[in-house]
C-alpha cells in the first residue's frame, strides 16, 4: 500500500524493477511517475511479460538497451485507464477515464521517415523504449506519450487485452507482412506468447496453418488457437518432409517467432520455392542464412516487429472484430520472478501477466 497520498493519487507506488548491477528483478516502492508535457498518466490495469523482458537478464547480441545502470521498471505491453491528459494531445478519444492500450517508445518525433518504419530509427537518435531505456509498465501507474495510446474497442477486455500491445501487434505484423493469399499455407514456428496469436490471425485471414514447437503444451495451445496441423521436431525427425508433402511442396510463408538459432536454421526447409521467411523472434546470437539460396530466390526474407503506434489500429480493430483472444495467466506483482522462471523453463502457455486491482 502507498505510504501516503496526494489527493486521490498515491505518492509512491510498487514497481517490478531490473537492477543491472545485480542482474536481478525485485519489487520496489518508487515515486508516482510524473507525466511529461506530451505524456498520459495511466493507472495500469494489466502488464504482460514478453521474452524481450527476459533478455535483460541474459547475455545478448541483439542490441537491447539496458538503460544507464540504475534500476528500471520493466515491461512494455500493457493496458490501463487514463488519469490525466496533456494539453498537447490532439486525439479527442483520449480522455480521463478512457480504457486504453499503449506502446512504449519515447523521445522520438513520430514524424520522420525513420519513425514511419520503427521509432528506434528516429532521426533525432534519442529514442528509448519502456522497460529498457526508461521506466516501463510493470507498475501500478505509468506514463506514455499520448501518440502511443489507443482506446480499446468495447468488446476487448481491459485486462485480457494487455498482450495485444506487443505480442498482438508483433504477431499481426508477422502474419500480414508475409502478404500471402487466403487458402495458402503458413507455418508458425514457435507457438508461445506471439505464436498462439499469430495462429489466430492467420486462421481469421483464411490461411491454412502448420504449427511447429518443441513443447507439447504449446502445441496444445496451437490446436486450441486453430492450427490445422502441429509438429514437434524433437519427437518427429521427418517433420520437414511431412510438411512438404502435406502442403504440396512447402508452405507459402513461415513466420518464426522463436529466439532459437536452430529454429531459424530449419525454417527455410518448411518453405516451397519462392516462399517467404518472416523474421520476428530475436535469438541471443546472430542468425546464419544461405546467401546463395536467397540470391537465387529459393526463398525470400522479410522482417516484422511491433512497428509504430500509428499502425496498431488495424490490428486492434481486427482483434476485436474476429474475437482474437490472448491466452493469459494472471499473477500478482510480487510473483514477477516466478513468472520469469516459468518462461525460462518453457512452461508458459500463452502470456503471463500481472493484474493490478
PAROPA-849088 format. One record per residue: x, y, z of N, C-alpha, C, CB in turn. Coordinates in steps of 0.001 Angstrom, whole numbers, padded with zeros to 6 digits, always signed. Atoms other than C-alpha are relative to their C-alpha. Glycine has a CB too. Layout:
// PAROPA-849088
XYZXYZXYZXYZ;...
END
This chain:
// PAROPA-849088
+000850-001198+000000+000000+000000+000000+000884+001245+000000-000961+000007+001234;-000794-001227-000003+001239+003560-000659+000141+000553+001406-000629+001048-000913;-000261-000525-001335+002784+005251+002349-000824+001238+000291+001469+000314+000161;+000826-001184-000169+000790+008441+001759-000655+000313-001326+000831+001206+000512;+000691-000329+001229-001484+010005-000790+000026+001488-000245-001427-000502+000039;+000081-001393+000406-001694+013250-002714-001338+000155-000704+001211+000424-000930;+001340+000014+000542-005410+013814-003231-000436-001441-000174-000073+000768-001336;+000414+001366+000260-006700+010642-004888+001134-000856-000537-001146-000011-000967;-001138+000744+000542-003238+009648-006145+001022-000288+001099+000662+000784-001154;-001030+000314-000999-000542+007880-004105+001282+000770-000279+000290-001508+000021;-001316-000608+000179+002835+009470-003546+001000-001030-000509+000494+000617+001317;-000901+001068+000416+004566+006128-004044-000821-001178-000511+000924-000437+001169;+000652+001170+000580+003715+003004-005987+000968-001173+000009-000492+000295-001441;-000845+001182+000130+005007-000547-006377+000311-000248-001473-000684-001238+000630;-000429+000264+001368+007004-001466-009473+001009-001144-000007+000609+001271-000643;-000993+001062+000189+008941-004508-010700+001156+000578-000795-000618-001249-000728;-001137-000667+000606+012431-003287-011498+001175-000940-000220+000429+001155+000854;-001229+000729+000319+015535-004681-013129+001195+000819+000470+000099-000299-001528;-001225-000653-000451+018876-003866-011482+001178-000526-000818+000231-000238+001521;-001153+000449+000773+021827-004008-013927+001176-000427+000874+000440+001093-000934;-001152+000313-000859+024292-004118-011041-000071-001418+000554+000084+000995+001152;+000151+001350-000556+022868-007322-009553-000594-000985-001008-000876+000047+001242;+000639+000807+001042+021274-008606-012791-001186-000769+000578+001018-000979-000632;+001131+000652-000672+018070-009292-010882-001232+000888-000054+000351-000333+001464;+001263-000708-000077+014429-008305-010562-000473+000061+001444-001054-000672-000887;+000588-000118-001331+012755-007005-007430-001168+000977-000072+001059+000468+001050;+001126-000927-000093+009534-005246-006475+000376+001095+000986-001315-000733+000441;-000433-001139-000806+010361-001781-005176-001122+001030+000132+001250+000651-000618;+000890-001144-000145+008455+001200-003860+000692+001201-000612-000368+000259+001498;-000592-001110+000744+009070+004151-006166-000980+001171-000015+000369-000432-001454;+000916-001147+000064+007662+007666-006555-001022-000162-001128+000792+001303-000197;+000987-000053+001062+004476+008118-008547+000615+000715-001204-001299+000717+000479;-000622-000657+001153+005664+008898-012103-000690+001310-000345-000023-000924-001207;+000540-001294+000396+005235+012476-013246-000007+000085-001518+000823+001164+000617;+000052-000048+001467+003997+012765-016841+000674+001244-000554-001442-000053-000477;-000590-001125+000696+005982+014951-019212-001053+000761-000793+001115-000474-000920;+000944-000898+000673+004414+017601-021415-000844-000696-001060+000748+001139-000634;+000755+000720+001024+003262+015036-024011-000506-001355+000495+000861-000195-001234;+000284+001326-000520+002544+012131-021694-001333-000097+000734+001098-000418+000913;+001151+000386-000803-000561+010492-020334+000495-000562+001323-000886-001035-000748;-000197+000757-001232-000636+009357-016732-001069-001079-000007-000089+000920+001299;+000874+001160+000170-002151+005884-016680+000003-000850+001254+000434-000837-001209;+000118+001021-001047-003445+003636-013918+000018-001341-000705-001315+000182+000872;-000188+001244+000732-002180+000297-015137-001000-001052+000474+001439-000512+000168;+000929+001094-000312-004761-002479-015303+000711-001341-000070-001200+000012-000964;-000695+001259+000203-002583-005278-016647+001262+000251-000799-000903-001024-000712;-001254-000041+000747+001016-005661-017815+000456-001431-000210+001094+000842+000747;-000372+001384+000303+002211-008808-019550+001475-000117-000347-000845-000537-001148;-001430+000266+000123+005635-010385-019772+000329-000473-001404+000451-001040+001032;-000464+000334+001342+007462-010615-023097+001395-000604+000102+000000+001255-000926;-001339+000593-000061+010557-012652-023912+001093+001058-000029+000197-000970-001152;-001039-001029+000025+012458-009452-024660+000242+000595+001378-000376+001101-000974;-000246-000415-001383+011948-008514-020990+001040-000910+000641-001310-000019+000820;-000947+000958-000557+013866-011666-020121+001406+000239-000524-000436-001419-000318;-001317-000239+000583+016697-010578-022394+000824+000967+000832-000143+000531-001409;-000758-000827-000939+017610-008013-019754+000884-000868+000881-000948+000845+000865;-000702+000892-000919+018712-010959-017629+000978-000932-000710-000997-000817+000779;-000807+000929+000777+020519-012770-020456+001043+000759-000803-000884-000842-000928;-000933-000607+000951+023643-012022-022478-000636-000010-001378+001368-000751-000015;+000611-000030+001320+022602-010941-025960+000866+000799-000964-001412+000594+000071;-000694-000712+001058+023970-009724-029271-000991+000777-000859+000807-000975-000862;+001083-000588+000787+020722-008079-030343-000113+001510+000165-001305-000638+000378;+000055-001444-000162+021452-004508-029271-001054+000470+000972-000236+000634-001306;+000988-000412-000987+018954-004499-026409+000637+001022+000946-000545-001230+000791;-000533-001079-000830+019477-001264-024481-000324-000258+001466-000568+001364-000446;+000185+000345-001403+019979-001807-020756-000046+001211+000913+001094-000911+000443;+000117-001178-000838+019485+001741-019551+001338+000581+000384-000770-000324+001226;-001225-000703-000395+022071+003803-017698+000607-000559+001277-000285+001473+000180;-000581+000627-001186+022871+001420-014842-000880+000070+001223+001301+000629+000311;+000915-000093-001130+020098+002483-012486-001146-001000-000173-000550+001440+000141;+001156+000893+000132+017129+000210-011698-001045+000604-000934-000623-000285+001380;+001015-000454+000937+014491+000422-014414-001221-000904+000125+000543+000005-001457;+001240+000764-000030+010858-000643-014241-000165-000718-001331-001221+000918+000291;+000089+000781+001218+010393-003456-016742-001406+000067-000599+000391-001447+000275;+001307+000161+000615+007541-004098-019155-000291+001000-001087-001045+000091+001028;+000296-000894+001119+006398-002699-022475-001309-000350-000702+001133-000037-000998;+001331+000246+000559+002930-004160-023135-001010+000031+001136-000057-001367-000763;+000909-000210-001124+000008-003044-021012-001295+000662-000452+000672+000850+001074;+001259-000734+000142-003496-001680-020704-000256+000762+001298-001194-000968-000334;+000313-000746-001209-004927+000812-018269-001062+001048-000251+001244+000651+000551;+001005-001063+000044-007173+003773-017574+000697+001352+000118-001055-000180+001135;-000641-001308+000007-006212+007368-018308-000362+000789+001260-000403+000786-001255;+000174-000834-001186-005711+009521-015203+000120+001478-000357+001031-000372+001075;-000139-001392+000438-004518+012722-016893+000467+000033-001442+000988+000775+000907;-000304-000163+001418-004135+014008-020447+000770+001303-000184-001304-000008-000863;-000758-001240+000190-001509+016557-021587-000726+000965-000932+001389-000309-000554;+000626-001013+000856-002575+019808-023235+000371-000190-001464+000405+001398+000455;-000458+000172+001383-000591+018822-026348-000776-001067-000759+001465-000350-000011;+000701+001128+000626-002858+015821-027041-001061+000510-000978-000652-000905+001080;+000986-000392+001018-004848+016243-030283-000944-001146-000350+000711+000483-001264;+000891+001137+000228-006599+012865-030129-001202+000137+000938+000748-001365+000232;+001157-000279-000868-010138+013615-028852-000535-001230+000719-001107+000608-000812;+000496+001214-000674-010776+009968-027887+000752-000278+001292+000116-001207-000927;-000803+000232-001203-008063+010092-025223-000454+000963+001093+001525+000177-000297;+000580-000807-001067-009974+011371-022214+000243-000671+001343-001509+000215-000233;-000116+000568-001343-009664+010902-018473-001088-001057+000185-000112+001113+001095;+000927+001105-000203-011262+007583-017617-000067-000975-001160-001353+000535+000260;+000040+000894+001155-010799+006078-021099+000880-001223+000248+000454+000739-001277;-000760+001244-000106-009633+002458-021217+000845-000160-001257-000947-001230+000198;-000924-000038+001130-006554+002175-023400+001012-001146+000049+000731+001333-000030;-001233+000765+000099-003720+000003-024609+001051+000945-000546-000166-001276-000907;-001022-000971+000391-000371+001630-025311+001338-000669-000230+000140+001082+001059;-001340+000464+000328+003091+001100-026761+001030+000780+000800+000271+000135-001507;-001017-000444-000952+006431+002102-025319+001049+000994-000489+000690-001156+000488;-001089-000914+000367+008596+004485-027431-000164+001393+000619+000080+000123-001516;-000030-001387-000491+009570+007883-026040+001196+000711-000622+000077+000050+001569;-001109-000840+000447+011864+010747-027017+000256-000125-001501+001259-000360+000764;-000105+000051+001449+011142+010364-030733-000996+000994-000585-000259-001443-000539;+000832-001053+000588+009469+012734-033195-001312-000523-000574+000769+000710-001082;+001185+000652+000577+006882+010262-034627-000291+000445-001433-001210+000279+000866;+000325-000593+001299+007058+012209-037913+000998-000321-001107-000100+001475+000144;-001036+000155+001021+010355+011486-039714-000146-001333-000742+001394+000097+000640;+000053+001236+000776+010947+008728-042274+000316-001210+000879+000978+000068-001181;-000353+001104-000887+012584+006570-039603-001153-000399+000891+001192+000368+000845;+001129+000271-000895+009572+006876-037321-001187-000627-000714-000439+001275+000670;+001057+000698+000730+007339+005533-040105+000312-001493-000115-000181+000614-001399;-000429+001404+000040+009346+002268-040011+000023-000579+001409+001399-000132-000659;-000045+000355-001423+010148+001975-036309+000580+001195+000731+000854-001310+000263;-000455-001187-000728+010614+004668-033692+001448-000100+000450-000879+000232+001199;-001425+000161-000329+014037+003207-032900+000885+000733-000997+000378-001485+000034;-000806-000630+001043+015209+004804-036170-000290+001495-000128-000247-000687-001332;+000301-001434+000053+014013+008335-035342+001259+000802-000327-000604+000478+001340;-001139-000829+000416+016258+010969-036942+000657+000702+001173-000444+001030-001020;-000568-000691-001154+016742+012583-033527+001007-000863+000743-001102+000427+000946;-000965+000904-000616+018619+009498-032334-000066-000080+001507+001350+000400-000386;+000121-000017-001460+017297+009808-028789-001066-000962+000524-000316+001399+000468;+001114+000864-000387+014550+007178-028761+000402-000981+001102-000518-000766-001215;-000147+001051-001006+014215+004999-025675-001300-000800+000034+000338+000599+001417;+001156+000877-000071+011881+002069-025125-000329-000327+001449+000247-001283-000795;+000430+000312-001356+009834+001487-021983+000438-001388+000423-001502+000120+000114;-000484+001266-000526+011241-001252-019814+001467-000236-000252-000777-001112-000581;-001415+000144+000328+014744-000786-021210+000739+001320+000241+000172-000455-001467;-000675-001285-000137+015895+002814-021671-000686+000953+000962+000110+000648-001331;+000712-000785-001021+013245+004279-019369-001025-000914+000655-000693+001279-000623;+000912+000844-000760+010702+003006-016873-001180-000471-000848-000507+000750+001220;+001089+000623+000736+008132+000612-018292-001266-000124+000820+000416-001349-000481;+001399+000051-000404+004736-000657-017288-000341-001024+001081-000820-000275-001180;+000302+000892-001121+005063-003294-014555-000031+000813+001284+001043-001154+000101;+000146-000908-001132+003902-000711-012063-001466+000380+000129+000892+001265-000171;+001398-000355-000247+000676+000497-010521-000442+001196-000838-000210+000301+001475;+000255-001131+000889+000903+003722-012537+001174+000120-000963-000207+001329+000807;-001055-000169+000993+002862+004531-015701-000311+001222-000841+000143-001261-000891;+000197-001090+000950+003341+007295-018246+000318-000509-001400+000888+001231+000362;-000288+000322+001393+003330+007084-022029-000432+001169-000867-000714-001309-000437;+000358-001060+000947+003302+009582-024895-001402-000272-000535+001037+000087-001173;+001392+000193+000423-000291+010154-025976-000090-000656-001371-000735+001334-000020;+000033+000611+001332+000601+009064-029512+000126-001526+000055+001117+000574-000861;-000157+001446-000141+001351+005569-028198-001297-000716+000336+001015-000296+001058;+001201+000592-000599-002195+005006-026960-001158-000088-000984-000425+000805+001209;+001231+000157+000769-005422+003754-028480-001097-000459+000955+000188-001018-001183;+001129+000406-000832-008847+003453-026870-000436-001404-000413-001184+001011-000125;+000383+001379+000279-009905-000176-026587-001426-000080-000527+000144-000854+001255;+001383+000290+000390-012948-001358-028537-000747-000612+001189-000042-000962-001233;+000779+000392-001175-015773-002139-026115+000048-001495+000278-001428+000428-000172;+000032+001444-000232-015613-005906-026656+001369-000605+000296-000591-000684-001191;-001295+000499-000457-011928-006179-025719+000099+000202+001505+001173+000716-000735;-000112-000065-001454-011432-006990-022047+001232+000807+000400+000068-001418+000604;-001081-000897-000416-009292-004372-020290+001224-000770+000479-000484+000930+001101;-001121+000750-000567-007134-006969-018522+000575-000985-001009-000441-000744+001260;-000432+001042+000923-007005-009702-021134+000702+000565-001228-001184-000829-000429;-000523-000592+001232-006056-007293-023931+001452+000440+000091-000836+001168-000382;-001369-000518-000147-002648-006306-022497+000994-000608-000984+000485-000248+001401;-000989+000569+000925-000652-008807-024617-000135+000466-001443-000094-001480+000032;+000154-000476+001374-002077-007304-027790+000945+001148-000311-001432+000434-000247;-000775-001209+000224+000152-004268-027281+001510-000230-000052-000309+000985+001069;-001321+000363+000515+003350-006074-028123-000154-001318-000729+001075-000101+001148;+000162+001312+000629+002680-009756-028755-001022+000061-001124-000423-001047+001038;+001051-000064+001001-000518-008954-030640+000433+000742-001247-001218+000652+000575;-000356-000784+001183+000717-006185-032903+001212-000596-000710+000283+001456+000389;-001168+000617+000627+004004-008024-033479-000395-001240-000784+001050-000357+001053;+000427+001198+000715+002364-011326-034378-000840+000377-001221-000797-000932+000934;+000790-000503+001131-000103-009421-036599+000899+000456-001142-000899+001158+000448;-000918-000477+001035+002742-007712-038457+000728-001165-000660+001014+000987+000594;-000674+001164+000568+004482-011069-038885-000875-000747-000985+000436-000933+001097;+000934+000736+000854+001400-012720-040380-000375+000822-001235-001266-000376+000791;+000446-000807+001139+000176-009855-042559+001163+000438-000887-000756+001223+000493;-001168-000415+000775+003696-008877-043619+000412-001011-001050+001152+000254+000916;-000333+001031+000982+004053-012181-045479-000768+000194-001297-000288-001381+000568;+000800-000348+001179+001325-010994-047865-000321-001215-000879+000732+001044-000826;+000455+001148+000776+000071-014434-048902-001511+000055-000154+000430-001325+000670;+001417-000035+000345-003402-015264-050162-000811-000980+000831-000185-000300-001472;+000865+000954-000690-006347-016908-048397+000050-001367-000687-001449+000523+000048;-000093+001353+000524-006189-020677-048786+001416-000514-000118-000649-000065-001322;-001395+000433+000075-002379-020731-048868+000495-000416+001381+000893+001124-000575;-000548+000602-001223-000163-022386-046255+000962+000947+000703+000712-001314-000325;-000931-000769-000834+001577-020577-043403+000476-000874+001145-000666+001300+000543;-000573+000674-001162+003944-022165-040912+000217+001022+001104+001334-000712-000363;-000274-000808-001180+004002-020673-037435+001027-000756+000820-001306+000292+000832;-001103+000640-000709+007324-021503-035788+000117+000653+001376+001347+000121-000805;+000071-000538-001350+007047-021076-032024-001419+000394+000324+000935+001197+000163;+001442-000171-000236+003548-021253-030570-000308+000567+001377-000712-001324-000164;+000174-000584-001329+004011-019336-027315-000761+001304-000025+001331+000218+000643;+000702-001260-000175+003064-015771-026457-000365+000687-001297+000820+000912+000816;+000299-000593+001299+003311-014476-030038-000663-001011-000925+001273+000543-000642;+000453+000981+000966+002724-017687-031947-001454-000374+000125+000811-001206+000116;+001410+000395-000133-000647-018576-030446-000928+001099-000512-000331-000325+001469;+000773-001092+000594-001880-015138-031508+000177+000010-001519+000428+001360+000600;-000250+000063+001438-000239-015465-034928-000879-001035-000678+001460-000311-000267;+000874+001042+000549-002184-018677-035498-001426+000515-000127+000032-001260+000886;+001366-000534+000053-005447-016946-034650-000161+001017-001127-000370+000647+001338;+000072-000977+001082-004694-014075-037020+000028-000702-001357+001160+001009+000106;-000128+000701+001272-003638-016457-039795-001296-000710-000378+001146-001004+000065;+001251+000706+000285-006804-018528-039491-001119+000984-000341-000410-000871+001200;+001042-000997+000276-009013-015428-039386+000175+000621-001380+000015+001095+001067;-000285-000522+001334-007322-014290-042617-000186-001057-001090+001415+000542-000049;+000302+001041+000971-008141-017609-044266+001171-000867-000408-000562+000612-001194;-001157+000831+000329-004720-019280-044249-000138-001388+000618+001297+000669+000481;-000151+001321-000600-004038-022962-043638+001308+000010+000797-000004-001143-001099;-001102-000208-000932-001680-023258-040690+000634-001310+000459-000483+000777+001200;-000815+001046-000592+001104-025658-039752+000744+000623+001177+000994-000628-001050;-000644-000546-001203+002363-025058-036194+001166-000879+000415-001013+000125+001159;-001221+000709-000378+005869-026013-035073+000448+000473+001371+001121+000218-001047;-000524-000354-001320+007092-026136-031465+000628-001230+000632-001118+000577+000915;-000676+001098-000701+009338-028223-029217-000705-000406+001280+001417+000389+000316;+000692+000243-001264+006916-028112-026291-001433-000435-000301+000020+001274+000908;+001320+000540+000312+003802-030281-026423-001134+000889+000511-000138-001387+000587;+001058-000863-000526+001793-027906-024219-000226+001210-000906+000348+000464+001421;+000158-001105+000947+002491-025106-026702-000763-000462-001240+001377+000570-000401;+000720+000529+001148+001229-027346-029493-001475-000222+000330+000639-001306-000468;+001401+000080-000421-001933-027966-027484-000665+001364-000121-000108-000523+001450;+000516-001367+000144-002373-024194-027357-000175+000337-001478+000951+001023+000679;+000094-000239+001437-001712-024090-031112-001278-000615-000571+001232-000570-000719;+001228+000649+000461-004512-026569-031731-001229+000770+000472-000061-001453+000498;+001128-000768-000536-006835-024592-029461-000158+001328-000728+000185+000246+001498;+000042-001275+000726-005938-021476-031461-000407-000173-001452+001348+000681+000067;+000504+000249+001347-006962-023158-034716+000954-000611-000980-000465+001225-000553;-000969+000582+000928-003817-024721-036208-000568-001257-000656+001315-000328+000729;+000484+001161+000736-004644-027280-038910+000851-001243+000275-000015+000300-001493;-000918+001107-000266-001574-029433-038211+001096+000491+000933+000607-000566-001325;-001080-000345-000926+001100-029464-035500+001110-001036-000084-000529+000104+001447;-001156+000884+000016+004603-030914-035396+000973+000399+001105+000697+000034-001376;-001053-000202-000984+007193-031319-032647+001286-000607-000565-000379-000640+001389;-001237+000522+000600+010663-031613-034283+000794-000913+000927+000875+001143-000427;-000724+000840-000959+012010-033170-031093-000476-001446-000057-000167+000547+001418;+000590+001338+000032+009677-036122-031497-000198-000540-001405-001313+000011+000709;+000252+000401+001376+009471-036247-035288+001100+000550-000905-001391+000491-000469;-001148-000459+000790+012724-036066-037221-000345+000213-001474+001134-001001+000113;+000391-000115+001404+010895-036319-040550-001039+001097-000226-000542-001326-000495;+001091-000964+000098+008624-033356-039916+000114+000898-001222-000045+000846+001240;-000145-000880+001156+010107-031230-042721-000548-000656-001265+001470+000379-000199;+000508+000693+001182+009395-033839-045373-001513-000186+000091+000695-001363-000166;+001450+000151-000176+005930-034390-043901-000725+001311-000311-000324-000458+001438;+000601-001306+000301+005200-030651-044102-000004+000234-001505+000764+001142+000722;-000072-000179+001447+006375-030592-047722-001083-000821-000702+001392-000397-000521;+001015+000853+000616+004077-033499-048595-001410+000519+000291+000144-001444+000500;+001314-000478-000437+001144-032100-046634-000432+001244-000770+000017+000298+001496;+000309-001301+000594+001351-028682-048271+000210+000037-001514+000847+001064+000647;-000208+000040+001446+002112-029825-051810+001241+000731-000451-001179+000572-000695;-001266-000604+000399+005693-028629-051886+000578+000985+000997-000172+000680-001289;-000503-000916-001015+006055-026449-048808-000942+001158+000239+001353+000522-000395;+000863-001138-000358+004435-023507-047090+000335+001226-000847+000147+000340+001500;-000214-001248+000735+003986-020220-048878+000744+001027+000857-001345+000579-000467;-000706-000897-000922+005303-018427-045795+000208-000718+001325-000790+001333+000212;-000275+000513-001342+006835-019280-042433+000375+001180+000878+001139-001081-000013;-000254-001112-000927+006761-016849-039517+000700-000572+001222-001336+000745+000404;-000778+000527-001116+009466-017519-036946-000077+000971+001180+001478-000240-000422;+000164-000818-001204+008537-016188-033514+000979-000396+001107-001428-000113+000515;-000857+000529-001051+011299-018024-031627+001278+000822+000176+000354-001440-000303;-001326-000580-000227+014612-016923-030154+001083-001051-000222+000104+000583+001427;-000888+001147+000187+016271-020124-031379+000702+000062-001351-000785-001308+000123;-000749+000042+001258+019057-020131-033964-000250-001318-000731+001510+000186+000261;+000298+001285+000630+018330-023824-034591-001333+000056-000738-000022-001121+001050;+001296-000140+000669+014724-022955-035407+000147+000798-001283-001022+000673+000929;-000220-000784+001213+015920-020334-037863+000733-000817-001056+000788+001270+000322;-000729+000844+000958+018308-022829-039452-000939-000932-000764+001065-000824+000727;+000897+000972+000625+015430-025209-040168-001204+000633-000692-000481-000971+001031;+001196-000627+000565+012738-022677-041136-000037-000009-001532-000095+001417+000486;+000081+000050+001467+013729-022466-044851-000476-001357-000525+001356+000322-000599;+000436+001324+000424+013071-026211-045047-001493-000197+000010+000616-001017+000857;+001465+000068-000023+009385-025544-044398-000618+000621-001241-000539+000694+001239;+000529-000837+001071+009044-023362-047491+000056-000669-001366+000753+001292-000048;-000066+000352+001413+008218-024031-051122+000939+000977-000694-001417+000019-000657;-000879-000899+000736+010415-022465-053790-000671+001370-000110+000332-000574-001413;+000510-001359+000048+009973-018696-053582-000798+000414+001216-000833+000165-001193;+000726-000321-001214+008376-018865-050137+000657+001113+000797-000129-001222+000853;-000453-001152-000787+008770-016104-047576+000269-000415+001436-001042+001135-000040;-000312+000201-001407+010549-016407-044230-000108+001340+000712+001417-000620+000183;+000174-001209-000788+009356-013792-041763+000854-000095+001262-001495+000217+000358;-000871-000069-001175+011994-012883-039158-000675+000892+001035+001428+000544-000372;+000657-000756-001068+010263-011839-035927+000726-000215+001332-001486-000415+000123;-000706+000297-001242+011892-013612-032966+001462+000403-000070-000110-001475+000325;-001376-000516-000062+015303-012365-031820+000873-000948+000821+000027+001432+000615;-000910+000876-000739+017899-015031-030907+001087+000798+000717+000638-001017-000947;-001093-000653-000725+020666-014204-028449+001203+000211-000908+000405-000830+001226;-001111-000113+000936+023197-014812-031220-000555+000156-001409+000939-001234+000091;+000426-000272+001360+023086-013942-034884-000482-001229-000743+001110+000621-000753;+000544+001065+000827+021255-015993-037491+000826-000112-001273-001492+000257-000330;-000759+000243+001222+023188-017570-040399-000960-000399-001112+001077-001097+000220;+000850+000274+001144+021470-017566-043783+000856-000393-001200-000876+001220-000332;-000695+000405+001212+022476-019190-047080-000187+001073-001058-000513-001371-000505;+000107-001129+000925+023225-016207-049286-000314-000458-001417+001288+000808+000006;+000258+000490+001352+023172-018301-052475-001478-000325-000175+000859-001241-000301;+001429+000319+000077+019674-019604-051722-000838+001269-000126-000438-000799+001238;+000756-001260+000047+018456-016060-051133+000217+000695-001343+000421+000938+001165;-000312-000665+001263+020227-014674-054204-000717-000655-001176+001502-000010-000240;+000657+000722+001084+018727-017385-056423-001513-000103+000179+000585-001380-000114;+001438-000057-000193+015254-016824-054982-000626-001272+000524-000638+000352-001260;+000585+001220-000571+014863-020189-053291-001017+000360+001074+001101-000914+000590;+000961-000575-000932+013205-018251-050503+000325+001468+000204+000007-000759+001351;-000161-001432-000245+012717-014607-049585-000070+000276+001497-001081+000814-000754;-000069-000343-001419+013263-012872-046267-000608+001375+000234+001458-000036+000503;+000549-001280-000455+011220-010155-044598+000021-000003+001527-001462+000235-000553;+000013-000109-001453+011082-008896-041045-001243+000718+000494+001242+000721+000486;+001142-000676-000608+008396-007693-038661+000264+000198+001478-001303-000801-000219;-000134-000309-001434+008171-006139-035220-001325+000595+000461+001207+000995+000280;+001227-000676-000452+005654-004225-033140-000311+001256-000802+000119+000359+001466;+000199-001107+000929+006048-001496-035790-000145+001322+000755-001238-000252-000875;+000122-001349-000562+004881+002037-034917-001435+000229+000468+000413+001078-001045;+001333-000193-000577+001911+003389-032948-001105+000246-001024+000039+001144+000947;+001056-000327+000954+000060+004719-035991-000446-001206-000829+000469+001101-000921;+000379+001195+000747-000061+001197-037459-000658-001070+000874+001216-000580-000675;+000578+001031-000868-001549-000605-034455-001524-000064-000107+000398+000255+001445;+001453-000035+000079-005146+000431-035161-000618-001180-000730-000422+001249-000662;+000588+001142+000715-005880-002230-037824+000077-001304+000780+000687-000178-001325;-000141+001221-000809-004566-004974-035526-001037-000037+001110+001413-000094+000600;+000936-000032-001129-006689-003886-032568-001439-000127-000494+000172+001303+000811;+001345+000095+000567-009791-003436-034725-000291-001415-000492-000168+001002-001148;+000158+001369+000495-009264-006838-036379-000162-000969+001171+001211-000407-000874;+000070+000865-001180-008714-008450-032974-001390+000042+000620+001053+000416+001036;+001335-000138-000569-011998-007076-031705-001054-000638-000901-000328+001475+000230;+000986+000500+000955-013931-007977-034858+000000-001525-000069+000268+000580-001382;-000126+001447+000209-012614-011566-035059+000227-000761+001310+001146-000287-000962;-000077+000640-001309-012526-012290-031329+001353-000678+000231-001120-001018+000145;-001349+000497-000278-008755-012772-031171+000234+000115+001496+001093+000793-000810;-000077+000024-001458-008148-013817-027581+001373-000497+000466-001113-000891+000580;-001236+000493-000607-004746-013946-025885-000317-000985+001123+000847+001175+000538;+000102+000901-001153-004387-016887-023511+000873+000619+001088+000459-001498-000356;-000723-000731-001048-003411-015027-020332-000166-000696+001343-000497+001459+000091;+000010+000477-001382-002463-016398-016934+000420+001158+000890+000946-001242+000193;-000257-001183-000815-002654-013677-014308+000732-000343+001291-001303+000703+000320;-000764+000117-001244-000298-013217-011363-000067+001324+000741+001481-000404-000278;-000179-001234-000762+000379-010662-008657+001399+000549-000268-000218-000246+001527;-001273-000639+000313+003236-008196-008976+001165-000659+000731-000059+001475+000350;-001107+000583-000750+005293-009855-006234+000355-001407-000480-000340-000034+001473;-000329+001293+000600+005284-013058-008344+000825+000145-001278-001273-000769-000298;-000689-000268+001256+007380-011470-011080+001140-000984-000254+000536+001417-000003;-001098+000942+000221+010383-013741-010539-000510-001406-000297+000917-000030+001216;+000634+001286+000316+008125-016791-010561-000446-000027-001461-001208-000258+000935;+000404-000099+001401+006743-015605-013900+001201-000181-000924-000678+001353-000270;-001215+000101+000811+010262-015238-015293+000506-001441-000021+001097+000945+000542;-000454+001395-000068+011225-018721-014101-000880-000906-000854+000004-000493+001455;+000914+000800+000810+008132-020179-015757+000297+000169-001481-001450+000383+000292;-000333-000242+001402+009037-018543-019063+001336-000612-000365+000019+001490-000291;-001311+000576+000272+012674-019578-018835-000067-001514-000135+000975+000377+001098;+000134+001455+000029+011600-023162-018232-000834-000486-001182-000619-000485+001292;+000820+000370+001146+009403-023094-021332-001355-000549+000387+000717-001004-000828;+001267+000544-000494+006303-023836-019250-001167+000964-000140+000146-000390+001438;+001091-000977+000149+004324-020713-020058-000878-000388-001178+000559+001436-000193;+000960+000243+001083+001205-021282-022130-000682+001322-000300-001053-001114+000384;+000515-001324+000315+000218-018129-023954+000853+001076+000661-001462+000127+000446;-000675-001144-000603+001106-014996-021996-000200+000013+001517-000517+001309-000616;+000077-000185-001445+001834-014337-018306-000131+001500+000271+001261-000607+000727;+000234-001423-000237+000560-011045-016907-000264+000264+001476-001176+000501-000847;+000370-000495-001330+000202-009047-013706-001304+000760-000142+001124+000910+000621;+001278-000698-000036-003315-007923-012963-000007+000891+001226-001202-000998+000018;+000018-000974-001080-003430-004748-010892-001445+000257+000399+000707+001322-000419;+001379-000217-000496-006532-004419-008726-000266+001481+000248-000244-000800+001306;
END
